[in-house]
């Protein structure tokens, strides 16, 4: 079983790798694209939680919700990602 913290780290790591900080957005639907089908609902729930925690910035558009990493929370995001991934920042 995958913990919520691991899923949050996976979502954040994906956005960090793609350099989606601040004004560089990606579709909310893209966050769960690489997830196994049985975890897609959990990915959506965790992503919504990350938006509430202000780690992700949401931007509603006419074609759907867009998200990006909050640059003001960069240290906390990096700390979460480092816990599960070996990433050089």
C-alpha positions as CSV (number, residue, x, y, z in Angstrom):
1,X,0.0,0.0,0.0
2,X,1.3,3.4,-1.0
3,X,1.1,6.2,1.7
4,X,-0.4,9.6,1.0
5,X,3.0,11.1,1.7
6,X,4.6,9.0,-1.0
7,X,1.9,10.0,-3.5
8,X,2.4,13.7,-2.6
9,X,6.1,13.3,-3.1
10,X,5.5,11.6,-6.5
11,X,3.2,14.4,-7.7
12,X,5.7,17.1,-6.5
13,X,8.7,15.3,-8.0
14,X,6.9,15.1,-11.4
15,X,6.3,18.8,-11.4
16,X,9.9,19.6,-10.2
17,X,11.4,17.5,-13.0
18,X,9.3,19.4,-15.5
19,X,10.2,22.7,-14.0
20,X,6.6,23.8,-13.4
21,X,7.3,26.6,-11.0
22,X,5.1,29.7,-10.7
23,X,3.8,30.8,-14.1
24,X,4.6,27.6,-15.9
25,X,1.4,25.5,-15.6
26,X,0.3,22.0,-16.5
27,X,-3.2,20.5,-16.6
28,X,-4.5,19.1,-13.4
29,X,-5.5,15.9,-15.4
30,X,-1.8,15.4,-16.3
31,X,-0.9,14.8,-12.6
32,X,-2.3,11.3,-12.6
33,X,-1.4,10.2,-16.2
34,X,1.5,8.0,-15.2
35,X,-0.3,6.5,-12.1
36,X,-1.6,3.0,-12.1
37,X,-5.4,2.9,-12.7
38,X,-6.2,1.8,-9.1
39,X,-4.4,4.9,-7.7
40,X,-5.8,7.6,-10.0
41,X,-8.5,8.6,-7.5
42,X,-5.9,8.9,-4.7
43,X,-3.7,11.0,-6.9
44,X,-6.6,13.4,-7.5
45,X,-7.4,13.6,-3.8
46,X,-3.7,14.2,-2.8
47,X,-3.3,16.9,-5.5
48,X,-6.4,18.7,-4.2
49,X,-4.9,18.5,-0.7
50,X,-1.6,20.0,-2.0
51,X,-3.6,22.9,-3.4
52,X,-5.2,23.5,0.0
53,X,-1.8,23.4,1.6
54,X,-0.6,26.0,-1.0
55,X,2.2,23.8,-2.2
56,X,0.5,23.8,-5.6
57,X,-1.0,26.9,-7.2
58,X,-4.2,26.4,-9.1
59,X,-5.3,28.5,-12.0
60,X,-8.8,28.0,-13.4
61,X,-9.0,28.4,-17.2
62,X,-11.7,28.0,-19.8
63,X,-10.4,24.6,-20.8
64,X,-9.8,23.2,-17.3
65,X,-7.8,23.6,-14.1
66,X,-4.1,24.2,-14.4
67,X,-1.5,23.8,-11.6
68,X,2.1,24.8,-10.8
69,X,4.5,24.6,-7.9
70,X,4.4,27.5,-5.5
71,X,7.9,29.1,-5.6
72,X,7.3,30.6,-2.1
73,X,7.1,27.1,-0.7
74,X,10.2,25.8,-2.6
75,X,12.1,24.6,0.4
76,X,9.2,22.6,1.8
77,X,8.5,21.1,-1.6
78,X,12.2,20.1,-2.0
79,X,12.2,18.6,1.5
80,X,9.2,16.4,0.7
81,X,10.7,15.3,-2.7
82,X,14.1,14.5,-1.2
83,X,12.4,12.1,1.3
84,X,11.5,9.6,-1.4
85,X,13.7,10.6,-4.4
86,X,17.4,11.2,-4.9
87,X,17.2,14.5,-6.6
88,X,20.0,17.1,-6.9
89,X,18.6,20.6,-6.4
